[in-house]
Amino acid sequence: MNSLFRGLDRAVDWVSQGLAGCLVAVEVVLLFAGVVGRYVFDHPLVWTDEVAEILFLWLVSLGAVVALRRTEHMRMTVVLGRLGSRAQRLAKCLAATLVVVVALGLLIPGLGYAQQQAAILTPVLQMPGSWETYGQLLALALLLYVALRQLLGQAHWTEIASVLIFCAIIWFALDRIESAFDLGNAELLLYFLGMAGTCIFLGVPIAFSFAISTFAYIHFTSTIPLSVIISQMDQGMSSLELLAVPMFVVLGLLLEMTGIARAMINFLAALVGHRRGGLHYVLIAAMYLISGISGSKAADQAAVGPVLLPEMRRRGVAPGELAALLASSAAMSETIPPSLVLIIVGAVTGVSISALFTGGLLPAGLAAVGLALLVFFRTRKDKPQGEQANAREIGRLFVVALPALILPFLIRYVVLAGITTATEVATVGVVYSVLVGLFIYRCFDWRRLLPILVETAALSGAILLIIGSASAMAWSLTQAGFAQSLTALMTSLPGGRAGFMAVSVVLFLVLGSVLEGLPAMVLFGPLLFPVAQQMGIHQVQYGIVAILAMGIGLFSPPFGVGFYQTCLIGKVSSDEALGRIWPYLAVLVVALIIVASVPWLSTGFL
């Protein structure tokens, strides 16, 4: 029996990883072909976007399977880590059980949903809409298998029985409560705050926490069919702008493999690395530049950290200081185009992505200057280390780094000049990086290409499944009248526009820490952005302020997942970094307040 399951495990891995990796490569080719056909040959390939959108949902669904298999779905582990060993095992068993429930809750109604979609034909190729859904159903079947294997393979039968009894009690209690009481708006607190919040704090992946609370709310409080959930998740994930997520993730991973990031960092180190705190400045500048290429904070940190941190350690910089600076510089760079968060905010709120790209540069620059000033005061008594590079060496490193330094400007130019869309621009960077790695730096390991594609699919699936489940939750909140209640509350705040902005900053700081940035923005962005416009706040400024606030929250202990991710990348204990990150976060909060108070910083160049 064990050999049978091992064989099935290998088959699931081969299908999910192989197909997901191939789909990432196909998407790059499709989007780049669309750019070439439209701009070079003046012959738009009108079918590429249609095919890319269908394959994108397959990619997201298979990527979610790969992420679950690798236990890479985003979750909060701070509270879980403080529980006893038995409580931890029960919490993990509960998480695996809820993943099984969600997979079944999407798969069974999804069969009927696929039949409904068969009658809808795509505009160009006239393909049935069910093709898109059947690929997702295959992925959901694989997801169900992986979830069951994790549940049965990691938990003892007594733990499974205990969790099932607990779930049955909760189910019965909710059924009795709904039949006995008219809770009104308290239902929102019960399901979307109580249930979702409890699941998140117990370590259930965020995407599945949102999904299970939405399932429960719809089942117990309405007669709406559960197939509406998969429909709303599809709508939340199917925006073509979101295809930029896997494109920028693969670009960020290629930066490290092809040597582009290293060439850029070596040049910056030659310029200022010998000064007091020189490598600190290099790290801040490198995060600013590379964030303008990769779009992904995890990819930025993975590209910069392994290059700079070992040398900084050798020079005697405390490990906690390294993690604190790396985390704060990642938070600082959230608004640097082509940040994935900028693209997602534009996709879910309708704000111009090009305008967000333009508006994000100066606020991030202000935050970077603030971090550099703090580094200056913290390192002013240190001894300079390393020898100053001569002009000839700096010139040589500049020539070597020139292809790398061109890339950020190329990325921004092709978008702002209208050559590519925000979705397509990453494919230009991917092709450029491959060519530079092959023919200039001669640093391209073909053996790493498939793992990079699979890693891209896994990270994209984890991110976009959150967006899909958050979209379904946001739809449920809207149906319940929460949008009107929130609008009335926010418009009645004392202080008018300033009071609304101040409350928004605090709200996004907290949500960015607890929920991470993306689900918070998907949930509240479509609700709060119209209110901001009604209050007379420019939507680009409001978007930049919200993104900066969420970025600071994401990298703020004790709940910010980004903080612990940074510690893992830097191989630093979180306890060592905990006491050192607060001055850096304080500087970022000051920068955030300035950006919120001075609209010109975000809108002056629009």
WOMO-V838051 format. One record per residue. RES is the residue in three letters. BURIAL is 1 if it has 9 or more other ideal C-beta (glycine too) atoms within 8 Angstrom, else 0. Layout:
res = [RES/RES]
burial = [BURIAL/BURIAL]
This chain:
res = [MET/ASN/SER/LEU/PHE/ARG/GLY/LEU/ASP/ARG/ALA/VAL/ASP/TRP/VAL/SER/GLN/GLY/LEU/ALA/GLY/CYS/LEU/VAL/ALA/VAL/GLU/VAL/VAL/LEU/LEU/PHE/ALA/GLY/VAL/VAL/GLY/ARG/TYR/VAL/PHE/ASP/HIS/PRO/LEU/VAL/TRP/THR/ASP/GLU/VAL/ALA/GLU/ILE/LEU/PHE/LEU/TRP/LEU/VAL/SER/LEU/GLY/ALA/VAL/VAL/ALA/LEU/ARG/ARG/THR/GLU/HIS/MET/ARG/MET/THR/VAL/VAL/LEU/GLY/ARG/LEU/GLY/SER/ARG/ALA/GLN/ARG/LEU/ALA/LYS/CYS/LEU/ALA/ALA/THR/LEU/VAL/VAL/VAL/VAL/ALA/LEU/GLY/LEU/LEU/ILE/PRO/GLY/LEU/GLY/TYR/ALA/GLN/GLN/GLN/ALA/ALA/ILE/LEU/THR/PRO/VAL/LEU/GLN/MET/PRO/GLY/SER/TRP/GLU/THR/TYR/GLY/GLN/LEU/LEU/ALA/LEU/ALA/LEU/LEU/LEU/TYR/VAL/ALA/LEU/ARG/GLN/LEU/LEU/GLY/GLN/ALA/HIS/TRP/THR/GLU/ILE/ALA/SER/VAL/LEU/ILE/PHE/CYS/ALA/ILE/ILE/TRP/PHE/ALA/LEU/ASP/ARG/ILE/GLU/SER/ALA/PHE/ASP/LEU/GLY/ASN/ALA/GLU/LEU/LEU/LEU/TYR/PHE/LEU/GLY/MET/ALA/GLY/THR/CYS/ILE/PHE/LEU/GLY/VAL/PRO/ILE/ALA/PHE/SER/PHE/ALA/ILE/SER/THR/PHE/ALA/TYR/ILE/HIS/PHE/THR/SER/THR/ILE/PRO/LEU/SER/VAL/ILE/ILE/SER/GLN/MET/ASP/GLN/GLY/MET/SER/SER/LEU/GLU/LEU/LEU/ALA/VAL/PRO/MET/PHE/VAL/VAL/LEU/GLY/LEU/LEU/LEU/GLU/MET/THR/GLY/ILE/ALA/ARG/ALA/MET/ILE/ASN/PHE/LEU/ALA/ALA/LEU/VAL/GLY/HIS/ARG/ARG/GLY/GLY/LEU/HIS/TYR/VAL/LEU/ILE/ALA/ALA/MET/TYR/LEU/ILE/SER/GLY/ILE/SER/GLY/SER/LYS/ALA/ALA/ASP/GLN/ALA/ALA/VAL/GLY/PRO/VAL/LEU/LEU/PRO/GLU/MET/ARG/ARG/ARG/GLY/VAL/ALA/PRO/GLY/GLU/LEU/ALA/ALA/LEU/LEU/ALA/SER/SER/ALA/ALA/MET/SER/GLU/THR/ILE/PRO/PRO/SER/LEU/VAL/LEU/ILE/ILE/VAL/GLY/ALA/VAL/THR/GLY/VAL/SER/ILE/SER/ALA/LEU/PHE/THR/GLY/GLY/LEU/LEU/PRO/ALA/GLY/LEU/ALA/ALA/VAL/GLY/LEU/ALA/LEU/LEU/VAL/PHE/PHE/ARG/THR/ARG/LYS/ASP/LYS/PRO/GLN/GLY/GLU/GLN/ALA/ASN/ALA/ARG/GLU/ILE/GLY/ARG/LEU/PHE/VAL/VAL/ALA/LEU/PRO/ALA/LEU/ILE/LEU/PRO/PHE/LEU/ILE/ARG/TYR/VAL/VAL/LEU/ALA/GLY/ILE/THR/THR/ALA/THR/GLU/VAL/ALA/THR/VAL/GLY/VAL/VAL/TYR/SER/VAL/LEU/VAL/GLY/LEU/PHE/ILE/TYR/ARG/CYS/PHE/ASP/TRP/ARG/ARG/LEU/LEU/PRO/ILE/LEU/VAL/GLU/THR/ALA/ALA/LEU/SER/GLY/ALA/ILE/LEU/LEU/ILE/ILE/GLY/SER/ALA/SER/ALA/MET/ALA/TRP/SER/LEU/THR/GLN/ALA/GLY/PHE/ALA/GLN/SER/LEU/THR/ALA/LEU/MET/THR/SER/LEU/PRO/GLY/GLY/ARG/ALA/GLY/PHE/MET/ALA/VAL/SER/VAL/VAL/LEU/PHE/LEU/VAL/LEU/GLY/SER/VAL/LEU/GLU/GLY/LEU/PRO/ALA/MET/VAL/LEU/PHE/GLY/PRO/LEU/LEU/PHE/PRO/VAL/ALA/GLN/GLN/MET/GLY/ILE/HIS/GLN/VAL/GLN/TYR/GLY/ILE/VAL/ALA/ILE/LEU/ALA/MET/GLY/ILE/GLY/LEU/PHE/SER/PRO/PRO/PHE/GLY/VAL/GLY/PHE/TYR/GLN/THR/CYS/LEU/ILE/GLY/LYS/VAL/SER/SER/ASP/GLU/ALA/LEU/GLY/ARG/ILE/TRP/PRO/TYR/LEU/ALA/VAL/LEU/VAL/VAL/ALA/LEU/ILE/ILE/VAL/ALA/SER/VAL/PRO/TRP/LEU/SER/THR/GLY/PHE/LEU]
burial = [0/0/0/0/1/0/0/1/1/0/0/1/1/0/1/1/1/0/1/1/1/1/1/1/1/1/1/1/0/1/1/1/1/1/1/1/1/1/0/0/0/0/0/0/1/0/0/1/1/1/1/1/1/1/1/1/1/1/1/1/1/1/1/1/1/1/1/1/1/0/0/1/1/1/1/1/0/1/1/1/0/0/0/0/0/0/0/1/1/1/1/1/1/1/1/1/1/1/1/1/1/1/1/1/1/1/1/0/1/1/1/0/1/1/0/1/1/1/0/0/0/1/0/0/0/0/1/1/1/1/1/1/1/1/1/1/1/1/1/1/1/1/1/1/1/1/1/1/1/1/1/0/0/0/1/0/0/0/1/1/0/1/1/1/0/1/1/0/0/0/0/0/0/1/1/0/1/1/0/0/0/0/1/0/1/0/1/1/1/1/1/1/1/1/1/1/0/0/1/1/1/1/1/1/1/1/1/1/1/1/1/1/1/1/1/1/1/1/0/1/0/0/0/0/0/1/1/1/1/1/1/1/1/1/0/1/1/1/0/1/1/1/1/1/1/1/1/1/1/1/1/1/1/1/1/1/1/1/1/1/1/1/1/1/1/1/1/1/1/1/0/1/1/1/0/0/1/1/1/1/1/1/1/1/1/1/1/1/1/1/1/1/1/1/1/1/1/1/1/1/1/1/1/1/1/1/1/1/1/0/1/1/1/0/1/0/1/0/1/1/1/1/1/1/1/1/1/1/1/1/1/1/1/1/1/1/1/1/1/1/1/1/1/1/1/1/1/1/1/0/1/0/1/1/1/1/1/1/1/1/1/1/1/1/1/1/1/1/0/1/1/1/1/1/1/1/0/0/1/0/0/0/0/0/0/0/0/0/1/0/0/0/1/1/0/0/1/1/0/1/1/0/1/1/1/0/1/1/0/1/1/1/1/1/1/1/0/0/0/1/0/1/1/1/1/1/1/1/1/1/1/1/1/1/1/1/1/0/0/0/1/0/0/1/0/0/0/0/0/0/0/1/1/1/1/1/1/1/1/1/1/1/1/1/1/1/1/1/1/1/1/1/1/1/1/1/1/1/0/1/0/1/1/0/1/1/1/0/0/1/1/0/1/0/0/0/1/0/1/1/1/1/1/1/1/0/1/1/1/1/1/1/1/1/1/1/1/1/1/1/1/1/1/1/1/1/1/1/1/1/1/1/1/0/1/0/1/0/1/1/1/1/1/1/1/1/1/1/1/1/1/1/1/1/1/1/1/0/1/1/1/1/1/1/1/1/1/0/1/1/0/1/0/1/0/1/1/1/0/1/1/0/1/1/1/0/1/1/1/1/1/1/1/1/1/1/0/0/0/0/1/1/1/0/0/0]
